[in-house]
Amino acid sequence: MKQQDTGSLIAICIDNTDYEMSLERRKVYPVLPDEAAARSDYVRVIDETGEDYLFPASLFILVPVTRDVEAAVLAGTHI
C-alpha cells in the first residue's frame, strides 16, 4: 500500500515476522513522511526502540487520519 501525499498517517502492524523486537502486532505506530521509502514500498515508523526505521509497508495497514486524530490515537506512545 502506497503512502498518501496529504494528511497524516498512522500504521497498524499486522505482521512482525523477523521484526519481533521492533514491532508488536496490532499496535499503532506513528508514520514519518519519506517519499523515497514509499516509492520502494517501505514505510518509516517510530518503532519500539523509540527510533524511526524503515520497514516493508506490507507489515502495516496505513490509515490516513487528521492531525487531531493522530495526536489522540498516539497520545500514549513514546515519540
PDB file of N, CA, C and O in Angstrom:
ATOM      1  N   MET A   1       0.847  -1.179   0.000  1.00  0.00           N
ATOM      2  CA  MET A   1       0.000   0.000   0.000  1.00  0.00           C
ATOM      3  C   MET A   1       0.890   1.239   0.000  1.00  0.00           C
ATOM      4  O   MET A   1       1.758   1.381   0.861  1.00  0.00           O
ATOM      5  N   LYS A   2       0.684   2.107  -0.932  1.00  0.00           N
ATOM      6  CA  LYS A   2       1.467   3.333  -1.047  1.00  0.00           C
ATOM      7  C   LYS A   2       0.954   4.384  -0.061  1.00  0.00           C
ATOM      8  O   LYS A   2      -0.243   4.464   0.218  1.00  0.00           O
ATOM      9  N   GLN A   3       1.882   5.184   0.457  1.00  0.00           N
ATOM     10  CA  GLN A   3       1.507   6.277   1.327  1.00  0.00           C
ATOM     11  C   GLN A   3       0.801   7.351   0.509  1.00  0.00           C
ATOM     12  O   GLN A   3       1.095   7.547  -0.670  1.00  0.00           O
ATOM     13  N   GLN A   4      -0.129   8.039   1.151  1.00  0.00           N
ATOM     14  CA  GLN A   4      -0.783   9.159   0.507  1.00  0.00           C
ATOM     15  C   GLN A   4       0.029  10.414   0.773  1.00  0.00           C
ATOM     16  O   GLN A   4       0.697  10.520   1.802  1.00  0.00           O
ATOM     17  N   ASP A   5      -0.028  11.362  -0.151  1.00  0.00           N
ATOM     18  CA  ASP A   5       0.771  12.572  -0.040  1.00  0.00           C
ATOM     19  C   ASP A   5       0.188  13.596   0.924  1.00  0.00           C
ATOM     20  O   ASP A   5       0.914  14.473   1.393  1.00  0.00           O
ATOM     21  N   THR A   6      -1.098  13.508   1.229  1.00  0.00           N
ATOM     22  CA  THR A   6      -1.716  14.526   2.059  1.00  0.00           C
ATOM     23  C   THR A   6      -2.153  13.948   3.382  1.00  0.00           C
ATOM     24  O   THR A   6      -2.460  12.760   3.482  1.00  0.00           O
ATOM     25  N   GLY A   7      -2.182  14.800   4.411  1.00  0.00           N
ATOM     26  CA  GLY A   7      -2.640  14.391   5.723  1.00  0.00           C
ATOM     27  C   GLY A   7      -1.644  13.518   6.452  1.00  0.00           C
ATOM     28  O   GLY A   7      -0.569  13.207   5.941  1.00  0.00           O
ATOM     29  N   SER A   8      -2.017  13.135   7.640  1.00  0.00           N
ATOM     30  CA  SER A   8      -1.186  12.284   8.473  1.00  0.00           C
ATOM     31  C   SER A   8      -1.569  10.832   8.282  1.00  0.00           C
ATOM     32  O   SER A   8      -2.685  10.515   7.870  1.00  0.00           O
ATOM     33  N   LEU A   9      -0.633   9.960   8.587  1.00  0.00           N
ATOM     34  CA  LEU A   9      -0.885   8.522   8.542  1.00  0.00           C
ATOM     35  C   LEU A   9      -0.513   7.909   9.876  1.00  0.00           C
ATOM     36  O   LEU A   9       0.416   8.361  10.545  1.00  0.00           O
ATOM     37  N   ILE A  10      -1.243   6.881  10.252  1.00  0.00           N
ATOM     38  CA  ILE A  10      -0.828   6.002  11.328  1.00  0.00           C
ATOM     39  C   ILE A  10      -0.686   4.612  10.716  1.00  0.00           C
ATOM     40  O   ILE A  10      -1.343   4.283   9.728  1.00  0.00           O
ATOM     41  N   ALA A  11       0.172   3.814  11.311  1.00  0.00           N
ATOM     42  CA  ALA A  11       0.423   2.464  10.801  1.00  0.00           C
ATOM     43  C   ALA A  11       0.017   1.454  11.863  1.00  0.00           C
ATOM     44  O   ALA A  11       0.454   1.535  13.011  1.00  0.00           O
ATOM     45  N   ILE A  12      -0.817   0.510  11.474  1.00  0.00           N
ATOM     46  CA  ILE A  12      -1.202  -0.581  12.367  1.00  0.00           C
ATOM     47  C   ILE A  12      -0.431  -1.810  11.925  1.00  0.00           C
ATOM     48  O   ILE A  12      -0.573  -2.268  10.791  1.00  0.00           O
ATOM     49  N   CYS A  13       0.389  -2.343  12.825  1.00  0.00           N
ATOM     50  CA  CYS A  13       1.208  -3.501  12.483  1.00  0.00           C
ATOM     51  C   CYS A  13       0.330  -4.747  12.380  1.00  0.00           C
ATOM     52  O   CYS A  13      -0.419  -5.065  13.304  1.00  0.00           O
ATOM     53  N   ILE A  14       0.426  -5.448  11.249  1.00  0.00           N
ATOM     54  CA  ILE A  14      -0.336  -6.684  11.058  1.00  0.00           C
ATOM     55  C   ILE A  14       0.569  -7.907  10.972  1.00  0.00           C
ATOM     56  O   ILE A  14       0.092  -9.041  10.993  1.00  0.00           O
ATOM     57  N   ASP A  15       1.881  -7.674  10.875  1.00  0.00           N
ATOM     58  CA  ASP A  15       2.833  -8.779  10.758  1.00  0.00           C
ATOM     59  C   ASP A  15       4.192  -8.297  11.269  1.00  0.00           C
ATOM     60  O   ASP A  15       4.753  -7.345  10.728  1.00  0.00           O
ATOM     61  N   ASN A  16       4.716  -8.938  12.295  1.00  0.00           N
ATOM     62  CA  ASN A  16       6.029  -8.545  12.811  1.00  0.00           C
ATOM     63  C   ASN A  16       7.085  -9.633  12.599  1.00  0.00           C
ATOM     64  O   ASN A  16       8.118  -9.635  13.268  1.00  0.00           O
ATOM     65  N   THR A  17       6.828 -10.559  11.667  1.00  0.00           N
ATOM     66  CA  THR A  17       7.778 -11.619  11.354  1.00  0.00           C
ATOM     67  C   THR A  17       9.128 -11.004  11.011  1.00  0.00           C
ATOM     68  O   THR A  17       9.216 -10.101  10.179  1.00  0.00           O
ATOM     69  N   ASP A  18      10.165 -11.494  11.651  1.00  0.00           N
ATOM     70  CA  ASP A  18      11.542 -11.015  11.506  1.00  0.00           C
ATOM     71  C   ASP A  18      11.798  -9.678  12.191  1.00  0.00           C
ATOM     72  O   ASP A  18      12.922  -9.176  12.156  1.00  0.00           O
ATOM     73  N   TYR A  19      10.785  -9.099  12.808  1.00  0.00           N
ATOM     74  CA  TYR A  19      10.948  -7.811  13.491  1.00  0.00           C
ATOM     75  C   TYR A  19      10.318  -7.847  14.888  1.00  0.00           C
ATOM     76  O   TYR A  19       9.822  -6.827  15.367  1.00  0.00           O
ATOM     77  N   GLU A  20      10.335  -9.002  15.536  1.00  0.00           N
ATOM     78  CA  GLU A  20       9.656  -9.177  16.814  1.00  0.00           C
ATOM     79  C   GLU A  20      10.160  -8.220  17.894  1.00  0.00           C
ATOM     80  O   GLU A  20       9.389  -7.833  18.772  1.00  0.00           O
ATOM     81  N   MET A  21      11.429  -7.833  17.851  1.00  0.00           N
ATOM     82  CA  MET A  21      11.986  -6.933  18.862  1.00  0.00           C
ATOM     83  C   MET A  21      11.631  -5.470  18.576  1.00  0.00           C
ATOM     84  O   MET A  21      11.715  -4.627  19.468  1.00  0.00           O
ATOM     85  N   SER A  22      11.244  -5.174  17.360  1.00  0.00           N
ATOM     86  CA  SER A  22      10.994  -3.792  16.966  1.00  0.00           C
ATOM     87  C   SER A  22       9.525  -3.440  16.823  1.00  0.00           C
ATOM     88  O   SER A  22       9.146  -2.278  16.964  1.00  0.00           O
ATOM     89  N   LEU A  23       8.687  -4.448  16.540  1.00  0.00           N
ATOM     90  CA  LEU A  23       7.276  -4.201  16.267  1.00  0.00           C
ATOM     91  C   LEU A  23       6.391  -5.176  17.029  1.00  0.00           C
ATOM     92  O   LEU A  23       6.768  -6.325  17.260  1.00  0.00           O
ATOM     93  N   GLU A  24       5.207  -4.703  17.417  1.00  0.00           N
ATOM     94  CA  GLU A  24       4.197  -5.551  18.037  1.00  0.00           C
ATOM     95  C   GLU A  24       2.981  -5.602  17.122  1.00  0.00           C
ATOM     96  O   GLU A  24       2.504  -4.574  16.643  1.00  0.00           O
ATOM     97  N   ARG A  25       2.490  -6.811  16.889  1.00  0.00           N
ATOM     98  CA  ARG A  25       1.272  -6.953  16.080  1.00  0.00           C
ATOM     99  C   ARG A  25       0.115  -6.227  16.755  1.00  0.00           C
ATOM    100  O   ARG A  25      -0.001  -6.214  17.980  1.00  0.00           O
ATOM    101  N   ARG A  26      -0.732  -5.629  15.938  1.00  0.00           N
ATOM    102  CA  ARG A  26      -1.940  -4.903  16.342  1.00  0.00           C
ATOM    103  C   ARG A  26      -1.654  -3.580  17.048  1.00  0.00           C
ATOM    104  O   ARG A  26      -2.577  -2.961  17.576  1.00  0.00           O
ATOM    105  N   LYS A  27      -0.413  -3.138  17.069  1.00  0.00           N
ATOM    106  CA  LYS A  27      -0.072  -1.867  17.702  1.00  0.00           C
ATOM    107  C   LYS A  27      -0.044  -0.760  16.652  1.00  0.00           C
ATOM    108  O   LYS A  27       0.294  -0.990  15.491  1.00  0.00           O
ATOM    109  N   VAL A  28      -0.407   0.442  17.087  1.00  0.00           N
ATOM    110  CA  VAL A  28      -0.425   1.615  16.221  1.00  0.00           C
ATOM    111  C   VAL A  28       0.913   2.344  16.345  1.00  0.00           C
ATOM    112  O   VAL A  28       1.413   2.564  17.449  1.00  0.00           O
ATOM    113  N   TYR A  29       1.484   2.716  15.198  1.00  0.00           N
ATOM    114  CA  TYR A  29       2.767   3.407  15.168  1.00  0.00           C
ATOM    115  C   TYR A  29       2.652   4.716  14.402  1.00  0.00           C
ATOM    116  O   TYR A  29       1.913   4.805  13.422  1.00  0.00           O
ATOM    117  N   PRO A  30       3.386   5.736  14.851  1.00  0.00           N
ATOM    118  CA  PRO A  30       3.442   6.980  14.083  1.00  0.00           C
ATOM    119  C   PRO A  30       4.226   6.778  12.795  1.00  0.00           C
ATOM    120  O   PRO A  30       5.227   6.062  12.775  1.00  0.00           O
ATOM    121  N   VAL A  31       3.778   7.401  11.738  1.00  0.00           N
ATOM    122  CA  VAL A  31       4.446   7.330  10.443  1.00  0.00           C
ATOM    123  C   VAL A  31       5.127   8.672  10.181  1.00  0.00           C
ATOM    124  O   VAL A  31       4.522   9.731  10.350  1.00  0.00           O
ATOM    125  N   LEU A  32       6.385   8.612   9.769  1.00  0.00           N
ATOM    126  CA  LEU A  32       7.109   9.809   9.357  1.00  0.00           C
ATOM    127  C   LEU A  32       7.143   9.849   7.831  1.00  0.00           C
ATOM    128  O   LEU A  32       7.415   8.831   7.194  1.00  0.00           O
ATOM    129  N   PRO A  33       6.874  11.000   7.245  1.00  0.00           N
ATOM    130  CA  PRO A  33       6.891  11.096   5.784  1.00  0.00           C
ATOM    131  C   PRO A  33       8.264  10.738   5.218  1.00  0.00           C
ATOM    132  O   PRO A  33       9.292  11.193   5.721  1.00  0.00           O
ATOM    133  N   ASP A  34       8.267   9.927   4.176  1.00  0.00           N
ATOM    134  CA  ASP A  34       9.508   9.552   3.496  1.00  0.00           C
ATOM    135  C   ASP A  34       9.127   9.113   2.088  1.00  0.00           C
ATOM    136  O   ASP A  34       8.822   7.945   1.852  1.00  0.00           O
ATOM    137  N   GLU A  35       9.148  10.055   1.163  1.00  0.00           N
ATOM    138  CA  GLU A  35       8.706   9.772  -0.201  1.00  0.00           C
ATOM    139  C   GLU A  35       9.573   8.722  -0.892  1.00  0.00           C
ATOM    140  O   GLU A  35       9.058   7.881  -1.628  1.00  0.00           O
ATOM    141  N   ALA A  36      10.871   8.766  -0.663  1.00  0.00           N
ATOM    142  CA  ALA A  36      11.766   7.781  -1.288  1.00  0.00           C
ATOM    143  C   ALA A  36      11.436   6.376  -0.793  1.00  0.00           C
ATOM    144  O   ALA A  36      11.415   5.428  -1.578  1.00  0.00           O
ATOM    145  N   ALA A  37      11.180   6.241   0.494  1.00  0.00           N
ATOM    146  CA  ALA A  37      10.822   4.938   1.044  1.00  0.00           C
ATOM    147  C   ALA A  37       9.497   4.456   0.465  1.00  0.00           C
ATOM    148  O   ALA A  37       9.362   3.287   0.101  1.00  0.00           O
ATOM    149  N   ALA A  38       8.521   5.354   0.379  1.00  0.00           N
ATOM    150  CA  ALA A  38       7.204   4.983  -0.141  1.00  0.00           C
ATOM    151  C   ALA A  38       7.294   4.487  -1.580  1.00  0.00           C
ATOM    152  O   ALA A  38       6.578   3.561  -1.960  1.00  0.00           O
ATOM    153  N   ARG A  39       8.169   5.095  -2.388  1.00  0.00           N
ATOM    154  CA  ARG A  39       8.329   4.644  -3.780  1.00  0.00           C
ATOM    155  C   ARG A  39       8.873   3.223  -3.852  1.00  0.00           C
ATOM    156  O   ARG A  39       8.679   2.533  -4.853  1.00  0.00           O
ATOM    157  N   SER A  40       9.550   2.785  -2.800  1.00  0.00           N
ATOM    158  CA  SER A  40      10.102   1.424  -2.753  1.00  0.00           C
ATOM    159  C   SER A  40       9.254   0.487  -1.898  1.00  0.00           C
ATOM    160  O   SER A  40       9.708  -0.592  -1.518  1.00  0.00           O
ATOM    161  N   ASP A  41       8.012   0.905  -1.593  1.00  0.00           N
ATOM    162  CA  ASP A  41       7.077   0.122  -0.776  1.00  0.00           C
ATOM    163  C   ASP A  41       7.592  -0.119   0.636  1.00  0.00           C
ATOM    164  O   ASP A  41       7.415  -1.199   1.200  1.00  0.00           O
ATOM    165  N   TYR A  42       8.233   0.905   1.199  1.00  0.00           N
ATOM    166  CA  TYR A  42       8.642   0.886   2.602  1.00  0.00           C
ATOM    167  C   TYR A  42       7.943   2.030   3.309  1.00  0.00           C
ATOM    168  O   TYR A  42       7.461   2.968   2.674  1.00  0.00           O
ATOM    169  N   VAL A  43       7.894   1.943   4.620  1.00  0.00           N
ATOM    170  CA  VAL A  43       7.303   2.988   5.434  1.00  0.00           C
ATOM    171  C   VAL A  43       8.259   3.266   6.600  1.00  0.00           C
ATOM    172  O   VAL A  43       8.866   2.346   7.148  1.00  0.00           O
ATOM    173  N   ARG A  44       8.383   4.532   6.964  1.00  0.00           N
ATOM    174  CA  ARG A  44       9.239   4.916   8.090  1.00  0.00           C
ATOM    175  C   ARG A  44       8.345   5.130   9.307  1.00  0.00           C
ATOM    176  O   ARG A  44       7.498   6.023   9.314  1.00  0.00           O
ATOM    177  N   VAL A  45       8.538   4.307  10.332  1.00  0.00           N
ATOM    178  CA  VAL A  45       7.750   4.418  11.554  1.00  0.00           C
ATOM    179  C   VAL A  45       8.684   4.532  12.756  1.00  0.00           C
ATOM    180  O   VAL A  45       9.854   4.155  12.706  1.00  0.00           O
ATOM    181  N   ILE A  46       8.122   5.063  13.830  1.00  0.00           N
ATOM    182  CA  ILE A  46       8.844   5.071  15.101  1.00  0.00           C
ATOM    183  C   ILE A  46       8.490   3.765  15.793  1.00  0.00           C
ATOM    184  O   ILE A  46       7.339   3.538  16.166  1.00  0.00           O
ATOM    185  N   ASP A  47       9.501   2.902  15.962  1.00  0.00           N
ATOM    186  CA  ASP A  47       9.252   1.550  16.464  1.00  0.00           C
ATOM    187  C   ASP A  47       9.374   1.475  17.984  1.00  0.00           C
ATOM    188  O   ASP A  47       9.395   2.499  18.666  1.00  0.00           O
ATOM    189  N   GLU A  48       9.455   0.254  18.502  1.00  0.00           N
ATOM    190  CA  GLU A  48       9.504   0.016  19.941  1.00  0.00           C
ATOM    191  C   GLU A  48      10.744   0.601  20.611  1.00  0.00           C
ATOM    192  O   GLU A  48      10.741   0.809  21.824  1.00  0.00           O
ATOM    193  N   THR A  49      11.795   0.868  19.855  1.00  0.00           N
ATOM    194  CA  THR A  49      13.009   1.451  20.436  1.00  0.00           C
ATOM    195  C   THR A  49      12.881   2.956  20.600  1.00  0.00           C
ATOM    196  O   THR A  49      13.713   3.587  21.252  1.00  0.00           O
ATOM    197  N   GLY A  50      11.830   3.535  20.006  1.00  0.00           N
ATOM    198  CA  GLY A  50      11.651   4.977  20.053  1.00  0.00           C
ATOM    199  C   GLY A  50      12.376   5.693  18.931  1.00  0.00           C
ATOM    200  O   GLY A  50      12.369   6.922  18.868  1.00  0.00           O
ATOM    201  N   GLU A  51      13.001   4.931  18.047  1.00  0.00           N
ATOM    202  CA  GLU A  51      13.717   5.495  16.900  1.00  0.00           C
ATOM    203  C   GLU A  51      12.912   5.232  15.624  1.00  0.00           C
ATOM    204  O   GLU A  51      12.076   4.330  15.579  1.00  0.00           O
ATOM    205  N   ASP A  52      13.178   6.029  14.596  1.00  0.00           N
ATOM    206  CA  ASP A  52      12.482   5.789  13.337  1.00  0.00           C
ATOM    207  C   ASP A  52      13.324   4.891  12.438  1.00  0.00           C
ATOM    208  O   ASP A  52      14.532   5.075  12.292  1.00  0.00           O
ATOM    209  N   TYR A  53      12.646   3.913  11.842  1.00  0.00           N
ATOM    210  CA  TYR A  53      13.286   2.946  10.950  1.00  0.00           C
ATOM    211  C   TYR A  53      12.371   2.662   9.769  1.00  0.00           C
ATOM    212  O   TYR A  53      11.165   2.902   9.822  1.00  0.00           O
ATOM    213  N   LEU A  54      12.968   2.149   8.711  1.00  0.00           N
ATOM    214  CA  LEU A  54      12.196   1.720   7.550  1.00  0.00           C
ATOM    215  C   LEU A  54      11.800   0.265   7.706  1.00  0.00           C
ATOM    216  O   LEU A  54      12.595  -0.575   8.127  1.00  0.00           O
ATOM    217  N   PHE A  55      10.553  -0.014   7.356  1.00  0.00           N
ATOM    218  CA  PHE A  55      10.030  -1.378   7.355  1.00  0.00           C
ATOM    219  C   PHE A  55       9.238  -1.576   6.069  1.00  0.00           C
ATOM    220  O   PHE A  55       8.742  -0.607   5.493  1.00  0.00           O
ATOM    221  N   PRO A  56       9.114  -2.825   5.613  1.00  0.00           N
ATOM    222  CA  PRO A  56       8.257  -3.082   4.455  1.00  0.00           C
ATOM    223  C   PRO A  56       6.824  -2.625   4.744  1.00  0.00           C
ATOM    224  O   PRO A  56       6.275  -2.926   5.804  1.00  0.00           O
ATOM    225  N   ALA A  57       6.234  -1.911   3.818  1.00  0.00           N
ATOM    226  CA  ALA A  57       4.874  -1.418   4.002  1.00  0.00           C
ATOM    227  C   ALA A  57       3.872  -2.555   4.177  1.00  0.00           C
ATOM    228  O   ALA A  57       2.813  -2.364   4.776  1.00  0.00           O
ATOM    229  N   SER A  58       4.203  -3.740   3.654  1.00  0.00           N
ATOM    230  CA  SER A  58       3.295  -4.890   3.762  1.00  0.00           C
ATOM    231  C   SER A  58       3.089  -5.352   5.201  1.00  0.00           C
ATOM    232  O   SER A  58       2.184  -6.144   5.464  1.00  0.00           O
ATOM    233  N   LEU A  59       3.897  -4.880   6.127  1.00  0.00           N
ATOM    234  CA  LEU A  59       3.749  -5.250   7.538  1.00  0.00           C
ATOM    235  C   LEU A  59       2.668  -4.437   8.238  1.00  0.00           C
ATOM    236  O   LEU A  59       2.325  -4.714   9.387  1.00  0.00           O
ATOM    237  N   PHE A  60       2.136  -3.440   7.550  1.00  0.00           N
ATOM    238  CA  PHE A  60       1.216  -2.500   8.174  1.00  0.00           C
ATOM    239  C   PHE A  60      -0.031  -2.269   7.336  1.00  0.00           C
ATOM    240  O   PHE A  60      -0.042  -2.482   6.124  1.00  0.00           O
ATOM    241  N   ILE A  61      -1.075  -1.828   8.015  1.00  0.00           N
ATOM    242  CA  ILE A  61      -2.199  -1.175   7.362  1.00  0.00           C
ATOM    243  C   ILE A  61      -1.992   0.303   7.636  1.00  0.00           C
ATOM    244  O   ILE A  61      -1.929   0.720   8.792  1.00  0.00           O
ATOM    245  N   LEU A  62      -1.886   1.100   6.577  1.00  0.00           N
ATOM    246  CA  LEU A  62      -1.696   2.539   6.712  1.00  0.00           C
ATOM    247  C   LEU A  62      -3.052   3.219   6.661  1.00  0.00           C
ATOM    248  O   LEU A  62      -3.834   3.016   5.732  1.00  0.00           O
ATOM    249  N   VAL A  63      -3.317   4.031   7.678  1.00  0.00           N
ATOM    250  CA  VAL A  63      -4.625   4.665   7.808  1.00  0.00           C
ATOM    251  C   VAL A  63      -4.453   6.180   7.759  1.00  0.00           C
ATOM    252  O   VAL A  63      -3.782   6.753   8.618  1.00  0.00           O
ATOM    253  N   PRO A  64      -5.051   6.833   6.767  1.00  0.00           N
ATOM    254  CA  PRO A  64      -4.991   8.294   6.739  1.00  0.00           C
ATOM    255  C   PRO A  64      -5.889   8.869   7.829  1.00  0.00           C
ATOM    256  O   PRO A  64      -7.029   8.434   7.993  1.00  0.00           O
ATOM    257  N   VAL A  65      -5.385   9.832   8.560  1.00  0.00           N
ATOM    258  CA  VAL A  65      -6.145  10.456   9.645  1.00  0.00           C
ATOM    259  C   VAL A  65      -5.845  11.949   9.667  1.00  0.00           C
ATOM    260  O   VAL A  65      -4.852  12.408   9.101  1.00  0.00           O
ATOM    261  N   THR A  66      -6.717  12.693  10.326  1.00  0.00           N
ATOM    262  CA  THR A  66      -6.434  14.108  10.546  1.00  0.00           C
ATOM    263  C   THR A  66      -5.363  14.217  11.624  1.00  0.00           C
ATOM    264  O   THR A  66      -5.128  13.266  12.370  1.00  0.00           O
ATOM    265  N   ARG A  67      -4.729  15.351  11.704  1.00  0.00           N
ATOM    266  CA  ARG A  67      -3.678  15.542  12.725  1.00  0.00           C
ATOM    267  C   ARG A  67      -4.251  15.436  14.140  1.00  0.00           C
ATOM    268  O   ARG A  67      -3.571  14.956  15.047  1.00  0.00           O
ATOM    269  N   ASP A  68      -5.496  15.880  14.335  1.00  0.00           N
ATOM    270  CA  ASP A  68      -6.131  15.769  15.652  1.00  0.00           C
ATOM    271  C   ASP A  68      -6.335  14.310  16.038  1.00  0.00           C
ATOM    272  O   ASP A  68      -6.084  13.925  17.180  1.00  0.00           O
ATOM    273  N   VAL A  69      -6.789  13.501  15.091  1.00  0.00           N
ATOM    274  CA  VAL A  69      -6.996  12.075  15.358  1.00  0.00           C
ATOM    275  C   VAL A  69      -5.652  11.414  15.616  1.00  0.00           C
ATOM    276  O   VAL A  69      -5.529  10.609  16.539  1.00  0.00           O
ATOM    277  N   GLU A  70      -4.647  11.740  14.819  1.00  0.00           N
ATOM    278  CA  GLU A  70      -3.319  11.170  15.028  1.00  0.00           C
ATOM    279  C   GLU A  70      -2.805  11.482  16.430  1.00  0.00           C
ATOM    280  O   GLU A  70      -2.283  10.596  17.107  1.00  0.00           O
ATOM    281  N   ALA A  71      -2.946  12.725  16.870  1.00  0.00           N
ATOM    282  CA  ALA A  71      -2.480  13.110  18.196  1.00  0.00           C
ATOM    283  C   ALA A  71      -3.243  12.358  19.284  1.00  0.00           C
ATOM    284  O   ALA A  71      -2.641  11.927  20.268  1.00  0.00           O
ATOM    285  N   ALA A  72      -4.549  12.195  19.125  1.00  0.00           N
ATOM    286  CA  ALA A  72      -5.353  11.495  20.123  1.00  0.00           C
ATOM    287  C   ALA A  72      -4.994  10.012  20.197  1.00  0.00           C
ATOM    288  O   ALA A  72      -4.872   9.456  21.288  1.00  0.00           O
ATOM    289  N   VAL A  73      -4.826   9.375  19.040  1.00  0.00           N
ATOM    290  CA  VAL A  73      -4.523   7.939  18.999  1.00  0.00           C
ATOM    291  C   VAL A  73      -3.135   7.652  19.546  1.00  0.00           C
ATOM    292  O   VAL A  73      -2.925   6.645  20.222  1.00  0.00           O
ATOM    293  N   LEU A  74      -2.193   8.531  19.258  1.00  0.00           N
ATOM    294  CA  LEU A  74      -0.808   8.294  19.643  1.00  0.00           C
ATOM    295  C   LEU A  74      -0.407   8.953  20.956  1.00  0.00           C
ATOM    296  O   LEU A  74       0.767   8.933  21.323  1.00  0.00           O
ATOM    297  N   ALA A  75      -1.362   9.533  21.663  1.00  0.00           N
ATOM    298  CA  ALA A  75      -1.062  10.253  22.904  1.00  0.00           C
ATOM    299  C   ALA A  75      -0.338   9.385  23.939  1.00  0.00           C
ATOM    300  O   ALA A  75       0.444   9.896  24.740  1.00  0.00           O
ATOM    301  N   GLY A  76      -0.596   8.098  23.920  1.00  0.00           N
ATOM    302  CA  GLY A  76       0.023   7.210  24.906  1.00  0.00           C
ATOM    303  C   GLY A  76       1.336   6.600  24.450  1.00  0.00           C
ATOM    304  O   GLY A  76       1.954   5.859  25.214  1.00  0.00           O
ATOM    305  N   THR A  77       1.789   6.885  23.228  1.00  0.00           N
ATOM    306  CA  THR A  77       3.023   6.302  22.744  1.00  0.00           C
ATOM    307  C   THR A  77       4.199   7.200  23.067  1.00  0.00           C
ATOM    308  O   THR A  77       4.034   8.401  23.281  1.00  0.00           O
ATOM    309  N   HIS A  78       5.377   6.620  23.101  1.00  0.00           N
ATOM    310  CA  HIS A  78       6.605   7.380  23.338  1.00  0.00           C
ATOM    311  C   HIS A  78       7.177   7.792  22.003  1.00  0.00           C
ATOM    312  O   HIS A  78       7.759   6.985  21.278  1.00  0.00           O
ATOM    313  N   ILE A  79       7.005   9.050  21.693  1.00  0.00           N
ATOM    314  CA  ILE A  79       7.501   9.553  20.404  1.00  0.00           C
ATOM    315  C   ILE A  79       8.720  10.413  20.643  1.00  0.00           C
ATOM    316  O   ILE A  79       9.300  10.939  19.694  1.00  0.00           O
TER     317      ILE A  79
END
